[in-house]
Amino acid sequence: MMTQDVWEVIWLSLQVTTVSVAIGMLVGIPTGTLLGLYSFRGKRLIVALIYTCMGLPPVLVGVVVYLLLSRYGPLGALGLLFTPEAMIIAQVILVTPILAGLTMSAVQAKERTYWETAKSLGASPMQMMITIVREARGGIWSGVAAAYGRAISEVGAVMLVGGNIEHHTRVMTTAIILETRTGNFTAGLQLGLVLLAISFLFNSFLMAGVLNQMRSRRR
């Protein structure tokens, strides 16, 4: 039976992960869409940077955010270190390149097929963009699922910038490490199963939504 402390850890994990992915979507999906549809000077460099950042070591991100938010860092006056907000900042940095890169790939896969068709039908550039994004939504939602999985399972960055403080910044992944280090393997495994269950439910929800949209369009 789960205690109040366990529910508190689970709830904070969901809050931090959901806010991080939502912010990442607001930045990553429009960026990936523009990169997938248009060519411009410097695009190759931006794409290379995005693909590089998709594999950023979480500990490196944690160190950078820690230095920025520390007392003597450029953002130290904000007092965000060892808070949920600092954990969100670190996770946004991790998930935004994933969302941008996978959105770009999904849009590029549909761009050649639908761009000329929409153009021949007299669609405006905005209408063409919306049409292609709608057709590429399956790939975009796959990116959201990958980003959510990356965020909710993150441990290195959130440990550094959050500090794993009880009743304040302790999330499921850091709680699993703590329980394992103290020899409480049962509690660690239980939290791990909860983590897997949440990821499974989230991915199932996304897949159901995509399938329903595809069926509606076929009808």
N, C-alpha and C positions, 0 to 999 in steps of 0.2 A: 504493500500500500504506500502511495506516494505522500510524503509529508509536505507541509506548507513551504519549506525551504526548496524542495525539489520543484514544485510548481512555480516558484519564484524564478528559479534558474531557467526553466523551460520558457516561461513567459518573456523574460529578458532576451533570451536567444531569438525568439520569434520577432520581437520588436526590433532588435538591432539588425537582423537579417533582412526583414521586410523593408525597413526604411532604407537600408543600404542598396538593395536591389532596385527599389523604386527610384531613388536618385540616379543610380547607374543607368536605368532605362531612359530617364529624361535626357541624359547626355549621350549615352552610347547608341541608342537606336537612331536618332536623327543624324548623328555623325556617320554611322555605318551606312545609312540610306544615301546620304550625299556622296560618300566615297564610292558606293556601288553604282550610282547613276551618272556621275560626272567625272570628267578628266580635267586636270588642271596642273599647273606647274607645282612641283613639290609633293604631288600625290604619292609617288613611290616611297618617298622618305616617311610620310605620315603612315602609310600602310605598314612599312617595315617596323616603325616604332610601335604600332598597335600590336602587330604579331609578336614582337619582342615582349611587350608588356603583358600579353596574355599568359606568359609563363613566368611572371615575376615571382621571385621567392618571397613568401609571406613574411619571413623574418626580416628581410631587407626593407620591405614596406613598413614594418613595425618600427624598425630603427629610425628610418627617415621621419616618420610621423612623430615618433618620440622626441627626436631632436628639434623638430619644428615647434612642438607644444611644451617642451620642457621649460623650466623657469627662465633659463638664459637663451631660449630659442626665439626666433622672430615672432612667434605667436604665443609666447609664454604668458603674456598679459591676459589672455582670454581665460586662463585657468581650466583648460579642457583635458589636461592629462589625467589619466586614471578616472575617466568618466565614460558613460556609454556613448557620448558624442564622439570621443576620440576613437572608439572602436568602430563607429559608423564611418568616420573619415577613412580609416585604414581599409575597411571593406569596400567602400566606394572605389578607392584606387585599384583594388584587386578585380572588381567585377566589371567596371566600365570598359576596359579593353576587350574583355570577353564578349560583352554585348555588342560593341562596335564591330569587332572582327567577324562574328558569326552573322550579324545583320548584313554586313557588307557582302559576305559570301552568298547569303540567301537572296539578296536583291540582285546581285550579278547573275545568278542562275536564272532569274526570270526576266531580266532586263531585255535581252536580245529578242525574246519571244513576244513580249507584250508592248515594247516601246513603239515599234513601227506600226503595230495594229492600232494602238490607241491614237497615235499621231494621225494615221490615215482617216480615223473617224472624227477628226477635228477636236480632239481633247486638248485642253490647255496644259502647260507644263505641270501645274499643280495637280490637275486631274490625272495626268499620266503617272506622276509620282505616287499618288494615293492608290491608283489601280495596281501598280507594281508591288507596292508595300502590302496591299491586301493579298495579292497572289503569293507573296513570299512569307506570309504570316506563319506558316508551319515551321520554316527555318528560324524565324525570329523568335518564336516561342521556345524552340529548342535551345536557343541562346539564353533565354530567360531561365529555363530550367537548369542549364549548366551553371549560370551565374548564381542562382539560388543555392545549388548544391555546394559550390565553392565557398559561398559566404557562411552558410550554416555549419559547415564542417571545419571552418578556419580556426586555428588555435595559436599559431606562432605570433601573428601580428596583434591579435586581440589580447594575448597574454602580456605582451610588452607594453601596449598603450593603455590597457585596462587595468592591469595589475592583479586580476583575479580576486577582487575584494568582495568578501561575503556581504550579501544583501545590497550590493552596489554594482559591481561589474562582473560578477561570476556568471558565466554562461555554461551551456552543456559541455562543450569541448574542454574548457578549462576545469570544470568540475570533474570530468572523467579522469583527467590527469591527476588531480588532487586525490581522488578516491583510490586510484591505482597506486600512487606513491605511498599512501598510508596503509596499503594492503587490503583495502575494502574492494576486492575485485567484483563482488556481486553487485554493489551499487554502480560501479563503473560500467559493467555490462548492461545493467538495466537502463542507464542513461544512454548508452550506445544504441540499444534497441529502440528507445524513444526517438533518437535522432534519425535512425533509419526509417522509422514509421512516418515521421513528419515529411522526410524527403519523398517517400513513396506516395503519400497522400497528395503532396503538392504536384508531383509529376503526373499522377493520375488525373488530378483536376485539370491540368493544362491539356493533357491528351484528350480528355473528354470534350473540352471546349473546342479544340481544333477539329476534332472529328465531327462535332455537331455543326460547325460552320461549313465544313466540306460537304456534308449531307444536304444542308440547306441550299448551297449553291447548285448542287447537282439537280435538286428538285426544281 
